[in-house]
């Protein structure tokens, strides 16, 4: 069982590809990683970012898929519209099933994009994806709606061009899903913790791992909520701890 992450590198290993690989391994699946950008960051601050040329991103994807038969991938920080277009083409070329974490801003507040990516995500990538997992801020950028309530989140899911899971960390723990047209609300108790760096990365990679393990999309999301909750509970170093 092999899955793939297409994302940036966080050298503190709480987010990005390093976090994805740890989450994949915690779920018993083998993970590959395609790097879109290098960052100098830690759980508290993004210092700088150096993008990878899109042709080299393509070469990495082709190299991995030349060796492994992969169905499920996740995307994290894609940095630019050009890389978004490239990844969407590769999804079609290799018949991949993608879970998209539409990373635009780091938990610490650092801008992780060349420009606003919402239009490119909505036009090219999300229509080819099986799920996207925005937080409230990312969902607002994707939909141009202000989200203050559960009802606002439900309206936002109607405007996102694929199945969606709007995470509830900034909405009293209310996670709002629209999957195959059905609205599912999953409320979780919020944990008082400073170990939150990489929650979105861990959630989306856990969903991919659960899908690879044979779960349907709804149950993959529900299992991943529990995984991330426990990872925050066990967190340390300003980040999550990958445990099953």
N, C-alpha and C positions, 0 to 999 in steps of 0.2 A: 504494500500500500504506500503510494508515493503522492505527495501533494507539493504545491509550489507557492511561495510568496514572491511577489514583485513589489519591492518597497525600498525605502531608504535604510541606511545604517545609522544606528544610535550607538556610539562607542560605550556608553554606560550600560547598554544591554537591557534597559527596561522597556524600550519600545523598538519599533522597526523590525528588521529581519531577525536580529538576534532573539528578540522576544518571541517572534513567530516560531522560530525553530525550537525554542524551549517548550512552547505550548504544543506544537506538533508532537514532540517526543513524549511529553507528559500524557498524550492521548494514544500513544502506541503507533504513530504513523511516521514514516520517513519524510523529512521535509527538505526541499531544495529552495535556494534563494537567489533571485535575480536583483541586482543592485541598481537602483535608479539615481541615487545620490548619496554622497558621504556628508555627514554632519559632524560638527564639533559641538556636542551638547552633553548635558547631564540632566537629572530629574528636575533641576531648578531653572535651567537657562539654556537657550540655543545661542551659541557663540558665532557659528558660521555654517555655511552650506556650500558644497561643491557638487554640481550635477554631473551625471554621467551622460556622455553623448548618446543620443537616441539610437544610433546605428550600433553602438556597443551593447545597449540594452537589448536590441533585437538579436544580436549575436549570442548573448547569454541565453535568451529564451530558446533559440534554435538549438543551442548546444545541449541544454537540459532535456529538451523534448526529443532530441535525436537518440538519447540514451534511455529515457523512461516513458512509459505509457501513463500519462497523467490525465485525469479528468477534472479534478477540482483545484482551483487556484484562489488565492486572495490577492488583492491589490491594496497597498497602503499609499504612502506618499509617492505620487507620480510626477510631481514637480511642475510639469509644463503641459500645455495642450498638445504639443507635438508627441510627447511620450504617451499621453492618453490615446491619441489617434493610433499610434503604433500598437499599443496593447490591445485595443479593440480589434485591429486587423488580425493580430495573432490569435485572439479568441475565436474568430471565425475560421482562420486557417487551420487551427488544430482542434476545433470543436470542443473548446474548453468551457467549463462551468465556473463562473467567477462570482466570488463574494467581494464586494467593493467597500472598503473602508475609505470614505472620501476625505482623506487627510488634507487639511488646509492650514491648520494652526496647531502647534504643539500644546500639550496640556500646560506647559510652563508659559505659554503665551507667544512663543516665537513663530513668526511667519515662515512657513515651510514651502512656499510656492513662488514661482516666477511671476505669476499674475493670477487674477481671479480665475479659478478653474471650473466654476459652476456650469457655465455654458457648455464647455467642452465635455464635461462629465455627462450632462443631460443629453447632449446631441450624439455623442459617439459611444460612450462606454456603458452607461446605465441601461440603455435599451437592449444590450447584448448580455446583461448580467442576470444572475438568478436572485441576487439580494444585494442591498446596500445597507450600511449600518451607521448612518450619521448620528453625531450628537446633536443637541439642540442648535448650537451655533452653525454647524455644517448644514443641517436641514433648513435653517432659515436662508442660508446662501443658495441652496439648491432650489428653493421654492419662492423666494422673495416674500415670505410670510413671516410675521412675528409670532413666536410660539411662547405663550405664557401659561397655557392650560392643556389638559388632556384633549379637549375638543379642538384646540388649535393644532395639536400634533396629529390628530386624526385627519383634519383637513389637509395638512401638509403631506401626508402619505398619499393622498389622492393626486397630487401634482408630481410625484416622483415617478419616473417612467420604468419602474421595475418593482418587484417585491421590496418592501422596506421595513427596517427596524430602527426607529428613532429611540436612542437610548435615553434613559431617564435620570441620569446622574445629576442633572440640573433642573429636574422637574419632579421633585419629591419622590424619586425612585420609580416613577411610572414609565415603563418601557412600552412603546406603542408599535405594534406590528400590523402591517397589511400584507398578507400572504395569500396569493391566489384569490384576491378580492375580499378575503375575510379579515375583519379587525380582531386582533387579539391583544388584550391589555394584561401585562404581567407587572405587578407592583412588587418591589423589593424594599426591604428596610435599608436605609442608607447607613453606612458604616462611618463613624468618625475616625478618619485615618489620614495621615500625610503620605501614605504609600499608594498613590494613585497613578503614577506615571506609567503610561502604556496600557491603560484599561481598554481603549478602543482596539489597539493592535491585538491584545490577548483575546478579546471577544471575537473578532472576525476570524482569527486563525483557529480558535476553538470550534467555531461553527464549521469551518472547512474540514477540520479533523473529524468532527462528529458525522458530517456527511460522508466522508470517506469510510467511516466505520459502519455505514449502512443505515444511519438514521434519516428520517425524512426531514424536510426543512424546518418545520415547526418544532419538532423535538430536538433538532440540532441547536436551535436558538435557545430553547428552554434549558437544555443541559449546559449550554455555554454560559447562561446567566449564573447558574449554580457554581460553575468552575471559576468564573471571575470573582464572584462573591467570596469564595474560599481563598482565592489567591490574594485578595485584598486583606482578608482576615489574617493571613499568614505573612503578609508583606513585611519588607524590611528594606533598608537602603533607599527609601523614598520611592520604592517601586513595588511591583507584585512579585509573589513567589509562586512559581509553577508547581502545583501539586494536584493530584487527582484524589 
